[in-house]
């Protein structure tokens, strides 16, 4: 539908008609000998005149730029390219680019975490014979991407480095809580502390006294609900009552602290599943064949941005010339 805007090029006739105007030039001079001549009606000559040629040119170019912007003008100017999402290992990426024979291609740092969504918006900017290489930790899309160009995906699952998170336990049953965190194994380590100060990922508050107002944490586990008035109207999910407070989200359950390994495992799985965003599955390395029946999305790439700048410049020039022509 955007291509129908090119029919608006007929509007270029409007500034042409405005600038070509009919002017009747009538000049009468009294002559002393006119009394001896027979009476005759004056002859008038109508002549087309071009006026203010620079202003006419500016207005025509302004109309062409507006129509090109509305028609979403996209010229295929990109050649072979490598799309690199944020967080990709540069040493590994350079090695993969050399193996693919695309070291001389343009390297594009793709904003966001979905390179295929960015590619769909800019698909028309590549030439038909261009090759595309996507590197890094590429999330697996719900459907196989479709493009008019051949795409090769080389994925690398991220390496989960060992991290340490601070957990504050304030409870008379601290031994049971500590046993649960000590049994957790994996790249994420938990540092259990008894001092309720500083930044913490999780606070286990298992005493009837209210926590200090200065203590903040993304998640609280309340062993004694009397410390949190927000839990009186709490919702429930997976045997856990939860509510939001000024200190952070509060969880509560009557089965805490966990009495055995199974209960501790369920609590830990609920913590990871409900509180943290899921980690996307990495797309396996594979070539993606081109598809000729792809309907490209509306582009908003560099050419459209350039047309916007040209529009602003032409509008300023047209206003300046129009103001100068009135003086």
C-alpha positions in Angstrom: 0.0 0.0 0.0 2.9 2.4 0.6 3.9 2.3 -3.0 0.6 3.9 -4.0 1.9 7.2 -2.6 4.0 7.5 -5.8 0.8 8.4 -7.5 1.0 11.6 -5.7 3.8 12.8 -8.0 1.0 14.4 -10.0 0.8 17.0 -7.2 3.9 18.6 -8.7 1.7 20.3 -11.2 0.3 22.5 -8.4 3.5 24.6 -7.7 4.0 24.8 -11.4 0.6 26.3 -11.9 1.1 28.7 -9.0 4.4 30.0 -10.4 3.2 30.3 -14.0 0.7 33.1 -13.9 -1.0 35.2 -16.6 -0.1 38.8 -16.5 -1.9 41.3 -18.8 0.5 44.2 -19.6 -1.5 47.2 -20.8 0.4 50.3 -21.6 -1.3 53.3 -23.0 0.4 56.6 -23.9 -1.4 59.7 -25.2 -0.2 60.8 -28.6 -0.7 64.3 -30.0 -1.6 62.9 -33.4 -4.0 60.2 -32.1 -7.0 62.5 -32.8 -6.4 62.1 -36.6 -6.4 58.3 -36.4 -9.5 56.1 -36.6 -10.8 54.7 -33.4 -9.7 51.2 -32.6 -9.9 48.9 -29.5 -6.6 48.3 -27.7 -4.9 44.9 -28.4 -3.9 42.9 -25.3 -1.3 40.2 -25.3 -1.3 37.5 -22.7 2.1 36.0 -22.0 3.1 33.0 -19.6 5.9 34.1 -17.3 8.2 31.9 -15.1 8.6 33.6 -11.8 10.8 32.8 -8.8 12.5 29.7 -10.3 14.5 28.8 -7.1 11.3 28.9 -5.0 9.6 26.7 -7.5 12.4 24.2 -7.5 12.4 24.1 -3.6 8.7 23.4 -3.5 8.9 20.7 -6.1 11.7 19.0 -4.3 9.8 19.3 -1.0 6.8 17.5 -2.5 9.0 14.8 -4.0 10.7 14.2 -0.6 7.3 14.0 1.2 6.0 11.5 -1.3 9.2 9.4 -1.1 9.0 9.5 2.8 5.3 8.4 2.7 6.0 5.7 0.1 8.8 4.3 2.3 11.5 4.6 -0.2 14.2 1.9 0.4 17.1 1.3 -1.9 19.0 -2.0 -1.6 22.4 -0.7 -0.8 23.8 -3.2 1.8 26.2 -6.0 0.8 27.4 -9.0 2.8 26.9 -8.3 6.5 27.5 -9.9 9.9 24.9 -9.3 12.6 26.4 -9.5 16.1 24.0 -9.2 19.1 25.1 -7.5 22.3 27.2 -9.6 24.7 28.8 -11.8 22.0 32.4 -12.8 22.7 34.5 -10.7 20.2 37.3 -13.2 19.9 34.9 -16.1 19.1 33.0 -13.9 16.7 36.1 -12.8 14.8 37.1 -16.5 14.4 33.7 -17.4 13.1 33.7 -14.6 10.6 37.1 -15.7 9.2 35.9 -19.2 8.9 32.8 -18.1 7.0 34.9 -15.9 4.6 33.0 -12.7 5.5 35.9 -10.8 7.1 35.5 -8.0 4.6 31.7 -7.8 5.2 30.2 -5.0 7.3 29.9 -5.8 11.0 26.6 -4.6 12.5 26.0 -4.5 16.2 22.3 -5.4 16.5 20.5 -3.5 19.2 18.3 -5.6 21.5 18.4 -9.4 22.0 16.5 -10.5 18.8 18.5 -10.1 15.6 15.8 -11.6 13.5 13.3 -8.9 14.4 15.8 -6.2 13.5 16.6 -8.0 10.3 12.9 -8.2 9.3 12.6 -4.4 9.6 15.7 -3.9 7.4 15.4 -6.8 5.0 14.8 -4.6 1.9 18.0 -2.7 2.5 20.2 -5.7 1.4 21.0 -6.5 -2.2 19.6 -9.8 -3.6 23.0 -11.5 -3.7 24.0 -10.5 -0.1 24.9 -13.1 2.4 24.0 -12.7 6.1 25.8 -14.2 9.1 24.2 -14.1 12.6 26.6 -14.8 15.5 26.2 -15.1 19.2 23.7 -16.3 21.7 20.6 -16.1 19.4 17.3 -16.9 21.2 15.2 -19.6 19.5 12.2 -17.9 17.8 8.8 -19.5 17.8 8.9 -19.9 14.0 11.8 -20.2 11.6 12.7 -16.7 10.3 11.8 -16.0 6.7 14.0 -13.7 4.6 14.7 -13.0 1.0 18.4 -13.6 1.7 20.4 -16.6 2.7 21.1 -16.5 6.5 23.7 -18.5 8.3 23.3 -18.8 12.1 26.2 -19.7 14.3 25.1 -19.8 17.9 27.1 -20.1 21.1 25.4 -20.8 24.3 26.5 -18.4 27.1 28.9 -19.6 29.7 27.3 -19.3 33.1 30.1 -17.9 35.3 30.0 -18.5 39.0 28.1 -15.7 40.7 27.5 -14.9 44.4 24.3 -13.5 45.8 23.7 -12.3 49.3 20.9 -13.7 51.4 20.0 -12.3 54.8 18.5 -14.7 57.3 16.9 -13.2 60.5 15.3 -16.1 62.3 15.4 -18.2 65.4 15.5 -21.2 63.1 18.5 -20.0 61.2 20.2 -23.4 61.2 17.4 -24.9 59.1 17.4 -22.0 56.6 21.2 -22.2 56.3 21.1 -25.9 55.6 18.8 -25.3 52.6 21.1 -22.7 51.0 24.2 -24.8 51.8 22.7 -27.7 49.8 22.2 -25.6 46.6 24.6 -26.5 43.9 25.4 -24.8 40.6 27.1 -21.7 39.2 25.2 -19.4 41.5 26.4 -19.3 45.1 24.5 -17.9 48.0 26.2 -16.0 50.8 24.1 -16.3 53.9 24.4 -13.4 56.3 22.8 -12.6 59.6 23.2 -8.8 59.6 20.1 -7.1 58.2 21.9 -4.2 56.4 23.3 -3.6 53.0 21.9 -4.9 49.7 20.5 -8.4 49.5 18.9 -10.5 46.9 16.6 -12.3 49.4 15.7 -11.6 53.0 14.3 -14.4 55.2 12.5 -12.6 58.0 11.3 -15.2 60.5 10.8 -13.1 63.6 7.7 -11.3 64.9 9.4 -7.9 65.0 9.0 -5.6 62.0 12.0 -5.2 59.8 13.9 -1.9 59.7 12.5 0.7 57.3 15.9 1.1 55.7 16.2 -2.6 54.7 15.2 -3.2 51.0 15.3 -6.4 48.9 13.6 -7.6 45.8 12.1 -10.6 47.6 11.2 -11.4 51.3 10.3 -14.7 52.8 8.1 -14.1 55.8 8.2 -16.9 58.4 6.0 -14.8 60.8 3.2 -13.0 58.9 2.6 -10.6 61.8 5.6 -8.6 60.7 4.0 -7.7 57.3 0.5 -6.2 57.4 0.4 -6.5 53.6 -0.1 -10.2 53.8 -3.6 -9.8 55.2 -5.0 -9.4 51.7 -2.3 -11.5 49.9 -3.0 -13.5 46.8 -2.0 -17.2 46.6 -0.1 -19.3 44.0 1.6 -22.7 44.5 0.8 -22.7 48.2 2.6 -19.4 48.6 0.9 -16.2 49.6 2.4 -13.1 48.1 2.0 -9.3 48.3 3.9 -6.2 47.3 5.2 -3.8 49.9 7.4 -0.7 50.1 10.3 -3.0 51.0 9.8 -5.4 48.1 7.7 -8.4 47.3 6.8 -10.6 50.3 6.2 -14.4 50.2 4.7 -16.4 53.0 3.8 -20.0 53.7 2.8 -22.1 56.7 5.3 -24.9 55.6 8.4 -22.9 56.2 11.3 -23.5 56.9 11.4 -26.6 54.6 11.3 -29.8 56.6 13.1 -32.0 54.1 14.9 -32.2 50.8 11.7 -32.4 48.7 10.2 -29.4 50.4 13.4 -27.4 50.0 13.6 -28.4 46.3 10.0 -27.2 45.7 10.7 -23.9 47.4 13.8 -23.3 45.4 12.1 -24.2 42.1 9.2 -21.9 42.9 11.7 -19.1 43.7 13.5 -19.5 40.4 10.4 -20.0 38.3 8.2 -17.2 39.8 10.7 -14.6 40.7 13.2 -14.7 37.8 12.6 -14.3 34.1 13.0 -17.5 32.1 16.3 -18.0 30.3 15.7 -18.2 26.5 16.7 -21.4 24.6 19.7 -20.8 22.3 19.0 -21.4 18.7 21.2 -24.2 17.2 23.6 -23.3 14.4 22.0 -23.8 11.0 21.7 -22.2 7.5 18.3 -20.7 6.6 17.3 -20.8 2.9 15.9 -17.6 1.3 12.2 -17.3 0.7 10.9 -15.4 -2.2 7.3 -15.0 -0.9 8.2 -12.9 2.1 6.3 -9.7 2.6 8.8 -7.2 4.0 7.9 -5.2 7.0 7.7 -1.4 6.9 11.3 -0.2 7.0 12.5 2.6 9.2 16.2 2.4 8.5 18.9 4.9 7.6 17.3 6.0 4.3 14.1 7.0 6.0 16.1 9.0 8.6 18.0 10.7 5.8 14.8 11.6 4.1 13.5 13.2 7.3 16.6 15.4 7.5 16.2 16.3 3.8 12.6 17.3 4.5 13.6 19.6 7.3 16.3 21.2 5.2 14.0 21.7 2.2 11.3 23.1 4.4 13.7 25.7 5.9 15.0 26.7 2.4 11.4 27.0 1.1 10.4 29.3 3.9 13.5 31.5 3.5 12.9 31.9 -0.3 9.2 32.5 0.2 10.0 35.2 2.8 12.6 36.8 0.5 10.2 36.9 -2.5 7.7 39.1 -0.6 10.2 41.8 0.0 
